[in-house]
Structures are given as structure tokens and as C-alpha cells.
Amino acid sequence: MKFGHLHGRMRLCWLVWLWLCTLPVSALAEHAIAPTPVVRVGVYTNMPKILMGQDGQPSGILGDVLVAIAKLEHWQLVAVPCEWQACLNALQNGQIDLMPDVAFTEQRAEVFDFHTTPALLSWSQIYKRKGVSIRAIPDLKDQRIAVVSGSIQASFLATMLSSFGITAQLVPVDSFEQGFERVAHGKLDAVAANRFFGDLHAPSYQLEATAIVFQPAQLFYATAKGKHPELLTAIDRHLDQWQLQSDSPSGQALRRWLQKSIPSVIPPMMWWGLAVLLGLLGLVSLVNLWLRRQVTLKTQHLQASETRLNIILNSVDAFIYIKDRQLRYQYANSKVCELFGRPLDQVMNQTDEVFFDAVTVAKLRINDLRVIERGERVEEEEVNRSSDGLVEHSYVSVKLPLRDAEGHIYALCGISTDITKRKQAEEVIHQLAFYDPLTGLPNRRLLQDRVQQLLMTLARTPQGAALMFIDVDNFKDINDTLGHDMGDALLRQITQRMSECIRAQDTLARQGGDEFVVMLVDLSVQPDVAASEAQRVAQKILARLNVPYTLGNLQHQASVSIGVALVDAENPSREELFKQADLAMYQAKAAGRNALRFFNPSMQAKVMARTTLEADLRWALEHDEFVLYYQPQVNAQGQTLGFEALVRWQHPMRGLVPPGEFIATAESCGLIVPLGRWILHTACQQLVAWASQAPQDQWTIAVNVSAQQFRQTDFVAQVQKVLQKTGAHPARLELELTESQLVDDIPSVIDKMGALRDLGVRLSLDDFGTGYSSLAMLKRLPLNQLKIDQAFVRDMLKDPQDAAIIRAIVTMGESLSLDVIAEGVELTAQRDALLSLGCRYYQGYLFGRPTAQPTPCQM
């Protein structure tokens, strides 16, 4: 069965040890000399779960597991003896670091942190003094019951008695031992304890276990809130691994403390009895008659005991059953029969396939075989569905093997407690506590928790993030004029629209009233880029929320003001981040509403400049402000073979703008695709103009293709359409691709390049040597040319490594029958050195600067 945690909402801890594992060797060496961590552990006596060992270390089931983890993690455990409530106080005050045997509750989760995988599953039970009649919950009326102060048994038992309308005297004690002792001495009638301690100690105190079982619980190790997340992370890592191993330290601890040896002692009186029997051989017949009588009496007693046992098992508020090795039901109490809707004779010898759906049957079989085949004791939370899949219940189930006299497993016994209503109540409480009832969005409390978790993870997982405060403009007027129902309807529609504008990993929350907050994550670590990404989301929200709303029979126009604060990874502070976003939102209000403002003035200025640049680029594209410049490409004899087309922006105010100042912005706002189409069309028109005269009719034009442009599904069709529309010769057109465009989806890239080659277009790999290309990949690509990046050419005369790289590229090109051209050639010495290395084609200032009117090289 799928194991689900009862406590649902757990805090994310810092994965410190995982971070250390990713450090370089030098950093690990620095950490290797760090002192052994000292962990102060609170230890109170609660056998067999936790107690102080003779060696001064924690002992018991949870103590042994913790000692095993400490040994693997190189912790130095310092056991601090204390009573239960004193231990909890010391943990909260920071006097100890770790506390075992803590059951999870929502109240404790406010002050303590818990790991995820339960260390132990338990439940509570009532133990009574002999002679006290307690068979069911109503018998607790007017009884004096010992409960440990501050324990989960005390609070849950009080609530349970109150729900039944039963009045009982709950007497607080300091420990289970004290409670058992007072009951044994007749000062109290019964005691509430966990089943581990009770089953182990009840015989020594002459106490008896009752059929009253309550409060299934998951037990954890706990730390103070926000302290020592690395301890909980390490504990989870080992518990996750050990639960899959029967011979793990946790399995060994369970067997060590729960398996009790039964001494075989022959009373001295039996020897006397044997001597008497040996002396009375003549009375065998009389003895036989007496034995027969005893057998009859024992049989009657057993039948009466079986009847009483059935009455007890059928009255227990739990599902009790036995399955044989073929997983067929051999016993089921009345609760099981009631669940299946069949009498016992129709349940016997049936398997789970008759009662549950296929998914449930598969999960049940996995756990049942752990018991039958491996002899494990299984304690799990199960979610079971009926055979039609319509009814679903959650249970806490305990399954253990039944063995014959020779120790062979012949069946399993299971006890399942229905916790469906409690889990549903927990889900309702969680929904009310963390979600807004009007919009269904996370509320302020959950938002703050998620923001805090984000800030805590920045050190180990660097990422850009931003917080947006969004306030509906003039919302009070809507409530005053249209009524609160219309105001609520508007808020729900705004919620729906904003949800469509953000990604799944982002968080949209409602602060309250007409205020919303968006937490953006996984942004760029570069503040300028992160601001641009946040700006696009905010502008998308502004535009989406400006569309009129339908409120009843009315059309209503609404807008919002947005304030944005970028998360500062250097100094993360939740309170400061909220203040900054709030201030930025009020600046947007002051700017006239329906606006966006960043908290950082300089960032706001950059965003505004970028917004202006994007608007100017759109205008430039629509009004033909771009021009192409051409730089010649020559051979070893200085003959012009063609040109590379380089775009320039003829700005009416700023003059000629180089591509370095606008290409990145064009790529980020999506304008690079239409700009690329314009460049390709203009270059082809130039080829047509040259075609009528020699030697221009043999010149080629190389056009750079952006990654976004190349990824267009119809890119090949676009190129074909331009060639057909302009009449340009395909063989004179050369498309330059970069290595970064070729690393994703290689088969698709090769197909697209092959289709371009089929059109007759030449393909060149630009900036070769700076990306990720390999010889294995290059031989698969239908290329015509490799272009040596100018970074290698610039320093080749003084850096032998650059020269060696160029020689390798030239050799690789020759082996693949590819032309090799070097860009950035500015000196004659560079040209001569390239020629000596075998490179015969060049481009650079030595042969000509980019000009609007292409002219052949003059050398």
C-alpha cells in the first residue's frame, strides 16, 4: 500500500550534507578538518522505545537507531536525562538539539520541526489493575486514569471521553513508570500508555491490557523550530534506506527490544508429582478417568474462552482478520464483514480481489508477502478502494506473522483502524488554515511559509526570484456601487485570469481584501535578466486584467497596480521583501494606477529603458529603419568570394546603432524572428541585383540565423518562399548557424539542415570551437563550411594553444571535406600564419570593414 504521512504539511529542511557532497575536492578537504558535530539528545525513560543506556548513550528502539545514525554521520551524541515535559521545554529553549519519541501534532509543528519518514508507528492503550472491570470505553466512567503530563495520550483521551459524554478523572503523572506504579498500588484504577511500554511492563506490575485502543501515532525525532535541519535530513536519508532492509539497524532494534524470550521453568512440585505417579502405577485406570474428565472441562473452558474472545474481537472498533499463506481470509471479525457487506461464511477463503479494486489488491499483496514470506512485522498507513472504485477509506494497519510450534509461518494476522474521518477533518482544517475560502488560493500564512522556504534554499540552489504585490484599483467603489457579491465575483474572475498568466512552479496567493501576491521562482540569477522576466509576467497580467469583466448583466472595466521586488540572495529577509514589494505597489498607485513599478529605482530605470527599446524596435521594424552592411570574404589570393550580411539600425535620433545594443533585446521580446525574415529577404534581393553582372554574379551572401528563427517549425518553408519570391539563386545563399543551436534534438536539426541543403542552400557553422560540437556530431551534419571564431585568431600570434586549435580545426575540416574560413583577420601576419596552417579563406578588417554598399576587396 502507498504509505501516506499523517502530518501532511512538513517543513523543507536545508540539505546541508547533499551540498557538501557536491563541493569540489579542495572544498571537501577544508570541510574534512571540521570538528565532529556534537548533538545533545533529550532522554527520558519510556522502555522499550527510549531510555538511558549503561554506557551513558541513548538506548531502546529509538535510541539504538539514533546511535547507529550518529555513527554513520560522525556525530558525538551527548545524552541529557530529563522527564518528558522537561525534555520538550529544553528542546524548545535550545538546551538540547534533538528529542526522540515525539508524536506529530499541528500544535507541536508550530514550535518543533519533524523529519518526513516516521521512525516508529504506535498507538495508545488502557491498562488496568486486576479486579477493575474495564472492557469498553463506557466502563471508563468515574474511573481514575493516570496520564503523563503534556503527552499526546492525555489530550487525545480527554477529547475522546468528552465526545462520548463520559466523565473520568485524568490524573497527571511525570512518567509511565509512576502511572503504572500508582495503579499497581491501588491508588488509581487504570493508566494510559503507548503499546510498547505497556506490553513490556504490564506483567511486572500485575496489570492487564484492556480492549480500549486509541490514537494511532507516528513517532519522530524533533528539533526546535528552524534549528538543525541537517539532523532531520540525515535521519530521513537513513530511515528511507533502512525501511527497505529487514536486517537494517532499525529492524535489528525492533527485534532486539520487542521479541521476548519465554523461560522454561519446571516447578519443583512437578518433580514430587512425578514421584507420586511412579508410586501409583496401579491406579492408571483411575488417572485415565480423571484425565478424560479434565479434557472435557478444558474443552468446555476453551469453547467458553473462544466465545468470549469473539465477543471481544467483535466489539473492538478495529478491523481484525487472519489470512493464510495463499492470502485467503481464515478469520474476520464483525467489522470486516460489515465493511465487505457479507456474512463470515462468504468472507472465508476469499481473497482481496473479491473486495477491492486492482490497485488496492496489488498494494495489499506487496505488504502481505512481506509478512508471509519474510516474516516482517508491517505497520503502514493504507488507502483501500472498493472493487467498484467508488468507496475509499484510510487505515493504520499492523500485520504480523503467525508461526507454528516449529517456527514456520502459516498465516498473518492484521489489525486495521479506520482513520478516514480524521484525515478528512485534517484536510478540512488544513484547507481552512492555509487557503482563502473565496478564491481557493493560498492565503497569507501559506504564502509567507513558501517565501521563507524559498529564501532558505537560495544558498544551496541559486536562482532568481521576485515578489509581486497586486492591488485592484478602486475596488471599494465596486463594492459600494455594485455590492459585495459583485465584488466577490470580480475577485474570482481576476484570480482565474492571473492563474493563466503564471507558471505551475510560481505561487499566486490572496493577501486579503483586494490584494494578491505572486511569487516568481526559477528566474535568471542575473538581476537585469530576472527583472526583464518579471516585467513580462507583470505586463501579461496587466493586459489580461484590462479586458472587460461580465458581472451579472453588466460589463465592468477594472485594472490593477503592480509592485515588484527582486529577491536579494545576498541578504534574504522575508519581512524586508514584503515591505519592498508593498512600497513598489504604492508607487504604481501614485503613478496613476494600472501601472508597474520596481522597488529598486535603478532597476526601474533599466526596465523602463528596456521597455522603450522594445517599443522603438517594433517601430523600426514596421518603418524600415534597419539596413544591411556587408563585409567581404576572400581567398588566399585576395579575391572576393562573397560577403557576410550584418544588420544595423538607422535610428532617427541616435544614428547608426550597432547590433550589440539591440539584438539581445530583440531576442528576449521575440522580435528576432521577424527581423531575421527581413534580413534574409533583403540579402536575397541583393543577390538578385548582383546576378546580372560579373563577377558579382558569383558572389555569395552569408546570413546569420538566430536560434529562435531556426527552431521555427516552418523555417525551411520560409527560406524556400523567400528564394521563390525574390528569384535568388539558392547556391549563392549561405546560412550561418551557431553550435548552441545544434545540441538539442539532433535528429530534428539534421533533418532540417538536410532539407535546406536539398534547396541548394549552403550551410556554415559559425564561431566554431567555442561550443559543444564533437567530431562524431560534425560528420552527421550536412555542412559546407566551418568558421573559426575570431577569439582564436586574435591571439594566435602570441598564444601557441590558439594556433594549435586553429590547426586542429583546419585538419578536421579537410577530413570532412569542409571549407574553413577564419573571421576577425586584421593583420597581414595573421593572414600569413593562417595560410601556413592550411586556412585559405578569410574575413576581417584587413580585407574590408562592413559597408552599406558591398565592394570587392582591394589588396
Secondary structure by P-SEA (a helix, b strand, c coil): cbbbbcccbbbbccaaaaaaaaccaaaaaaacccccbbbbbbbcccccccccccccccccaaaaaaaaaaaaaccbbbbbbbcaaaaaaaaaaccccccccccccaaaaaccccccccccccbbbbbbccccccccccccccbbbbbccccaaaaaaaaaaaaacbbbbbbbcccaaaaaaaaaacccccccccaaaaaacccccccccccccccbbbbbbbccccccaaaaaaaaaaaaaaaaccccaaaaaaaaccbbbbbbcccaaaaaaaaaaaacccaaaaaaaaaaaaaaaaaaaaaaaaaaaaaaaaaccccccccccccccccccaaaaaaacccccccccccccccccaaaaaaaaaaaaaaaccccbbbbbbbbbcccccbbbbbbbbbbbbbcccccccbbbbbbbbaaaaaaaaaaaaaaaccccccccccaaaaaaaaaaaaaacccbbbbbbbbbbbbcaaaaaaaaccaaaaaaaaaaaaaaaaaaccccbbbbbccccbbbbbbccccccaaaaaaaaaaaaaaaaaaaacccccccbbbbbbbbbbbbccccccccaaaaaaaaaaaaaaaaaacccccccccaaaaaaaaaaaaaaaaaaaaaacccbbbbbbbbbcccccccbbbbbbbbbccccccccccccaaaaaaacaaaaaaaaaaaaaaaaaaaaccccccccbbbbbbbccccccccaaaaaaaaaaaaaccccccbbbbbcccccccaaaaaaaaaaaaaaabbbbbbcccccccccaaaaaacccccccccccccccccccaaaaaaaaaaaaaaaaabbbbbbcccccaaaaaaaaaacccccccccccccccccccccc
